[in-house]
Amino acid sequence: MFYIKTEAFGDYEAYLLSDPTGAHQLKLVPAFGACVIDLRLHGQTVLDTYQTPKEMSINRWAKNVLLYPFPNRLKHGQYEWEGQRYEFPVNDVPTNNALHGFGTEQTMEVAAKEASVEHAQIRCRFSYDGQLDYYPFPFRFEVAFTLRSGALEIGLSVENTGKTALPFGMGWHPYFRISDDLGNHHLHLPPCEMVGVDAEMIPTGKRYEYTTFSQPRRIGMEVLDNCFALQQQEGRVQIQLSYADQQLGYWQEVGESGFSFVQLFTPPHRTCLAIEPMTCNIDAFNNGEGLMRVEPGEQRTATFGVQVGA
């Protein structure tokens, strides 16, 4: 029987989802953007996480937090919607862009939780009233974490609670790690194209065939901070990360109601690999690539997950 309990994480309350043996565990902090601070599958820790509440509050590298109302970058923070111009604050000074929307540190409430013989699930919710002048569009955002033996599934959803259509994109920012030796991990990507970007990391409109990891290949000294457009547009795509005899399978739904883009990032400390599902491209509020137009009362949902073999 899986179970759910709470425990202190500094001044925060963390929720622990676990099976009876402790081999499969998920720990998250709803009050800090539903930040995941531990994930173990078959006893293997598979995420690089914040180790202390102070480290989490600093939120360097945005580890394992949710991204909305857009993932990645927005050029100079500016966009136009329905004939009106808006401007997010620039929070990525090196590129002069807005980065990751405003969802990463929002206080989410626990909307529901359940535990059974086969799984444990927690649903977290954030209700936004449209108070920011650079995004005056009310919405309700939810995330559902479902832990099973050897697997975690995450569903993201947005519901337009306002009176006009709104632009929306969403994603997650996980840093996967099987060991601290990233260079000797092997990576296998599905068919994809690399999104061409300029000096400000904004798409140029060009895409390039990418085959470096079309077969399982050692990461080595490869440096990645790139967005990829996935060629498959129905069902699920798989990304495989392996080290020695350990295998991690990451998947995401694709298509109109899924994550048709993925960002890969090798941080400078090179102990992990960010595999970031995104429903839309970089700067989607301007280029429209994958951008959701959510009508009043409409709800949109997309799902991704990770699994580790026994």
Phi and psi in degrees as a GROMACS rama.xvg file:
@    title "Ramachandran Plot"
@    xaxis  label "Phi"
@    yaxis  label "Psi"
@TYPE xy
-66.7508  158.172  PHE-2
-143.38  163.88  TYR-3
-131.083  132.347  ILE-4
-142.922  166.258  LYS-5
-112.183  153.202  THR-6
-152.361  159.798  GLU-7
-75.9749  140.964  ALA-8
-131.716  85.075  PHE-9
62.9856  -129.286  GLY-10
-83.5907  -1.54722  ASP-11
-96.4959  161.744  TYR-12
-106.374  122.131  GLU-13
-102.768  144.905  ALA-14
-105.843  128.635  TYR-15
-109.736  122.565  LEU-16
-107.45  132.412  LEU-17
-154.99  155.721  SER-18
-86.2477  171.104  ASP-19
-62.011  -29.2164  PRO-20
-84.7296  -17.4081  THR-21
81.9609  3.87853  GLY-22
-73.0486  -25.408  ALA-23
-123.115  109.642  HIS-24
-139.316  144.897  GLN-25
-133.669  131.088  LEU-26
-129.09  131.118  LYS-27
-143.559  161.826  LEU-28
-118.5  97.5389  VAL-29
-56.9771  -37.1104  PRO-30
-72.5138  -6.80635  ALA-31
-124.628  67.3041  PHE-32
62.7631  23.9176  GLY-33
54.8344  39.2924  ALA-34
-63.7056  128.777  CYS-35
-85.2937  123.171  VAL-36
-111.055  0.993004  ILE-37
-166.18  138.766  ASP-38
-145.015  119.537  LEU-39
-125.902  132.224  ARG-40
-130.095  125.616  LEU-41
52.5498  36.6701  HIS-42
79.5906  -1.95126  GLY-43
-98.2559  123.536  GLN-44
-73.4364  126.072  THR-45
-119.893  4.23454  VAL-46
-127.038  143.604  LEU-47
-83.941  120.255  ASP-48
-128.073  170.454  THR-49
-74.2481  131.495  TYR-50
-91.5646  -21.8095  GLN-51
-133.639  157.649  THR-52
-59.3849  -36.5902  PRO-53
-63.7767  -44.8504  LYS-54
-60.6303  -40.9326  GLU-55
-63.8575  -42.7173  MET-56
-65.575  -30.8238  SER-57
-69.8956  -36.3852  ILE-58
61.1526  36.5774  ASN-59
-68.1494  134.82  ARG-60
73.5699  -0.342842  TRP-61
49.4994  53.4783  ALA-62
-70.2139  121.651  LYS-63
59.2565  38.0367  ASN-64
-114.075  164.588  VAL-65
-86.6573  147.819  LEU-66
-120.297  119.338  LEU-67
-168.908  158.17  TYR-68
-78.0585  5.67002  PRO-69
-149.277  146.589  PHE-70
-90.8486  165.329  PRO-71
63.5452  -140.299  ASN-72
-110.633  151.854  ARG-73
-124.198  120.598  LEU-74
-57.4688  117.156  LYS-75
54.9545  14.5005  HIS-76
75.1777  6.13855  GLY-77
-105.813  145.185  GLN-78
-159.385  166.075  TYR-79
-124.029  136.75  GLU-80
-141.257  123.967  TRP-81
51.6649  43.1821  GLU-82
81.9876  -0.533122  GLY-83
-111.395  143.759  GLN-84
-100.415  140.211  ARG-85
-134.799  160.272  TYR-86
-146.143  109.453  GLU-87
-70.1415  152.552  PHE-88
-63.1946  141.301  PRO-89
-77.2077  119.688  VAL-90
-122.918  8.3556  ASN-91
-123.912  84.7024  ASP-92
-60.4552  -42.4282  VAL-93
-57.1908  -32.271  PRO-94
-105.991  -2.40195  THR-95
57.9426  41.3144  ASN-96
-127.213  163.95  ASN-97
-86.0293  140.906  ALA-98
-125.152  125.334  LEU-99
66.6852  21.7797  HIS-100
64.49  -142.51  GLY-101
-133.498  18.116  PHE-102
-90.8409  -9.9829  GLY-103
-63.9492  -29.2349  THR-104
-121.285  13.9402  GLU-105
-69.4209  145.25  GLN-106
-76.1859  118.815  THR-107
-106.947  147.276  MET-108
-99.4233  151.293  GLU-109
-80.0501  114.717  VAL-110
-88.6996  -29.2749  ALA-111
-168.006  155.751  ALA-112
-153.693  150.458  LYS-113
-155.176  152.221  GLU-114
-138.445  142.75  ALA-115
-144.815  -173.719  SER-116
-64.5805  -31.8378  VAL-117
-101.334  -20.1279  GLU-118
-161.602  167.961  HIS-119
-131.118  140.156  ALA-120
-136.495  141.733  GLN-121
-132.909  136.195  ILE-122
-115.063  128.522  ARG-123
-116.618  146.601  CYS-124
-135.09  142.836  ARG-125
-130.087  123.709  PHE-126
-106.409  125.25  SER-127
-114.403  131.677  TYR-128
-97.576  5.02042  ASP-129
81.9213  22.5797  GLY-130
-73.1799  -21.2685  GLN-131
-83.3655  129.387  LEU-132
-67.6031  -20.6737  ASP-133
-88.33  -4.20359  TYR-134
-152.391  77.388  TYR-135
-88.2365  45.221  PRO-136
-123.381  104.686  PHE-137
-64.2587  142.839  PRO-138
-156.856  164.825  PHE-139
-120.238  124.927  ARG-140
-113.745  135.163  PHE-141
-132.54  149.593  GLU-142
-130.592  135.528  VAL-143
-118.45  119.701  ALA-144
-101.191  122.598  PHE-145
-121.622  114.03  THR-146
-100.06  128.021  LEU-147
-126.624  177.203  ARG-148
-63.6879  113.451  SER-149
80.2244  4.50042  GLY-150
-149.707  147.647  ALA-151
-128.389  130.123  LEU-152
-116.274  136.563  GLU-153
-126.238  125.102  ILE-154
-113.656  128.869  GLY-155
-109.904  141.216  LEU-156
-145.741  149.461  SER-157
-129.61  138.631  VAL-158
-123.624  128.798  GLU-159
-78.2565  112.447  ASN-160
-101.479  7.89541  THR-161
-97.5997  -165.485  GLY-162
-109.296  -2.03094  LYS-163
-131.143  160.032  THR-164
-63.1318  149.741  ALA-165
-131.559  152.674  LEU-166
-89.2233  142.049  PRO-167
-154.165  143.237  PHE-168
-143.856  153.952  GLY-169
-149.919  160.462  MET-170
-170.408  -174.833  GLY-171
-133.034  161.545  TRP-172
-128.216  58.9327  HIS-173
-83.9676  146.657  PRO-174
-113.451  103.159  TYR-175
-84.7233  140.554  PHE-176
-150.031  125.594  ARG-177
-99.0353  -36.9358  ILE-178
-143.043  176.271  SER-179
-82.4334  -1.12559  ASP-180
-100.525  75.5179  ASP-181
-58.9789  -38.7236  LEU-182
-57.8904  -29.1903  GLY-183
-97.943  9.45049  ASN-184
-75.5363  150.008  HIS-185
-107.029  139.865  HIS-186
-122.926  137.849  LEU-187
-132.642  118.206  HIS-188
-106.594  150.626  LEU-189
-74.6834  170.59  PRO-190
-55.3489  129.076  PRO-191
-157.272  166.829  CYS-192
-122.083  138.686  GLU-193
-79.4205  131.845  MET-194
-79.482  121.244  VAL-195
-71.2024  136.352  GLY-196
-130.516  160.576  VAL-197
-94.741  -167.796  ASP-198
-65.6401  -20.5327  ALA-199
-95.3399  10.7766  GLU-200
66.6586  27.6901  MET-201
-105.271  137.66  ILE-202
-56.9168  139.597  PRO-203
-90.4462  -10.9495  THR-204
98.8539  -9.00129  GLY-205
-97.9629  149.214  LYS-206
-131.639  151.008  ARG-207
-130.669  135.881  TYR-208
-57.6089  135.622  GLU-209
-127.439  114.836  TYR-210
-124.137  7.25039  THR-211
-54.7456  -39.5497  THR-212
-118.632  32.171  PHE-213
-69.804  -19.421  SER-214
-122.744  153.12  GLN-215
-53.6902  128.015  PRO-216
-145.209  143.196  ARG-217
-62.4905  134.499  ARG-218
-69.0459  -38.0574  ILE-219
57.8749  -130.928  GLY-220
-97.6447  11.9609  MET-221
-55.3301  131.621  GLU-222
-107.967  123.726  VAL-223
-125.009  131.817  LEU-224
-152.443  66.3085  ASP-225
-133.89  148.238  ASN-226
-99.3081  139.503  CYS-227
-124.569  133.455  PHE-228
-91.5874  124.432  ALA-229
-82.7589  133.219  LEU-230
-75.7941  -35.0078  GLN-231
-69.2866  134.348  GLN-232
-123.347  14.2202  GLN-233
-141.83  146.751  GLU-234
78.6984  -139.768  GLY-235
-121.447  149.289  ARG-236
-115.054  153.874  VAL-237
-118.66  139.746  GLN-238
-121.492  129.149  ILE-239
-109.257  132.68  GLN-240
-126.232  127.431  LEU-241
-137.696  154.611  SER-242
-147.604  121.223  TYR-243
53.5553  -122.263  ALA-244
-99.0695  13.3638  ASP-245
-100.102  133.375  GLN-246
-123.629  129.65  GLN-247
-120.258  124.741  LEU-248
-109.967  119.275  GLY-249
-106.946  140.179  TYR-250
-138.542  155.63  TRP-251
-146.972  143.3  GLN-252
-67.0729  148.363  GLU-253
-126.025  176.732  VAL-254
95.8334  -167.526  GLY-255
-59.3971  -35.6523  GLU-256
-109.291  45.4747  SER-257
-155.73  -163.087  GLY-258
-105.704  97.726  PHE-259
-90.3298  1.09059  SER-260
-131.434  153.684  PHE-261
-142.914  137.254  VAL-262
-104.299  132.172  GLN-263
-113.352  134.99  LEU-264
-142.612  125.934  PHE-265
-102.109  104.716  THR-266
-65.5784  157.902  PRO-267
-56.8223  -32.5672  PRO-268
-74.4469  -12.5706  HIS-269
51.4039  46.8405  ARG-270
-112.587  -1.29609  THR-271
-159.452  171.417  CYS-272
-132.043  122.062  LEU-273
-78.9805  124.867  ALA-274
-121.124  102.387  ILE-275
-109.951  107.67  GLU-276
-69.8423  136.535  PRO-277
-136.651  132.689  MET-278
-72.6192  -18.2126  THR-279
-140.181  169.085  CYS-280
-76.1677  168.518  ASN-281
-56.3092  139.93  ILE-282
58.6785  34.4254  ASP-283
-65.6426  -25.9997  ALA-284
-62.5801  -19.5872  PHE-285
-105.509  -42.4293  ASN-286
-92.1183  -12.4668  ASN-287
74.5276  3.28784  GLY-288
-76.4092  106.352  GLU-289
82.2229  -0.788325  GLY-290
-65.3341  132.023  LEU-291
-81.5028  133.148  MET-292
-105.747  109.383  ARG-293
-104.962  117.379  VAL-294
-79.9857  160.724  GLU-295
-53.6103  129.123  PRO-296
82.3441  -8.98226  GLY-297
-81.7883  149.096  GLU-298
-125.492  137.636  GLN-299
-125.708  139.236  ARG-300
-135.466  145.335  THR-301
-146.786  152.367  ALA-302
-135.147  147.33  THR-303
-148.936  173.56  PHE-304
-172.172  177.698  GLY-305
-142.747  147.458  VAL-306
-144.12  151.788  GLN-307
-128.748  132.85  VAL-308
-71.2955  154.553  GLY-309
